[in-house]
């Protein structure tokens, strides 16, 4: 069955901004916005949901190559920038240029915050394979099957989440269920009626919130499960509701990819100049986010042709292709792919 062309999903832009703020808040203080670590899972569930509803037909190898370019090129580029700049700072302070290099950088790159880009690439490849398998299935049946798989994977993740696990493995494991949740929610784009779309989104949301009851009863790790539950609920709202969103919100959401890449630099600069830990956490995070956003806009103004700096948004209320998590949009007629 060929996926139907969908209308714009403007609420996703506001959710990207919320996710971006939550990620920066967490990185500044180690705490979570609202006490729930949902920022990165929300980014990822949205991304996988958008990808799974795509009507684009292309060879698997072409898809993998395109995603690798879109996500891994910024990873390599910004890893190099972080290694060079931070290495130069170490030299100025009397250290060696290679002091901060370690074997784990093979996995996370030039800064620990960049680890999610390789994960997102692998996750999209897995999602594409599952999408190809379920493409001919009934949308409601495939959504519920994928939601059950997502539910079980989240329970399994909570069970296999010991604190002594290496940081990289723990990070990948904690967000791995987002692949299946995104696939389940993305089936709503293929729904043949508004009623079927509602059942798909309600089914995914109800299964996700069932985790809030089950995980504590089983004595499993709760934080990651709570984060994914909130991310799934918010993404279902993003796919089910189409409120009017100010164009400024839609445009600003296009900076979120760049903000993620830039904000560690801003954080380090603030720590060097101010006693930031005497500030309220919300103020610290808000200032860091705002300066990172301004930094992205400044870099974009230089004319750098880096796609992670793009802030282009489609016009509100017009038929468009699918929006991706970085603020790009696919050409009209392709309802569902992230670049």
Buried (B, 14 or more C-beta within 10 A) or exposed (E): EEBBBBEBBBBBBBBBBBBBBBBBBBBBBEEBBEEBBBBBBBBBBBBBBBBBBBBBEEEEEEBBEBBBEBBBBBBEBBBEBBBEEBBEBBEEEEEEBEEBEEEEBEBBBBBBBBBBBBBBBBBBBBBBEBBEEBBEBBBBEBBBBBBBBBBEBBBBBBEBBEEEBEEBEBBBBBBBBBBBBBBBBBBBBBBEEEEBBBBBBEBBBEBBEEBEEBBEEEEBBBBBBBBBBBBBBBBBBBBBEEEEBEBEBBBBBBBBBBBBBBBBBBBBEBEEEEEBEEBEBEEBBBBBBEBBBBBBBEBBEEEEEBBBBBBEBBEBEEEBBBBBBBBBBBEEEBBBBBB
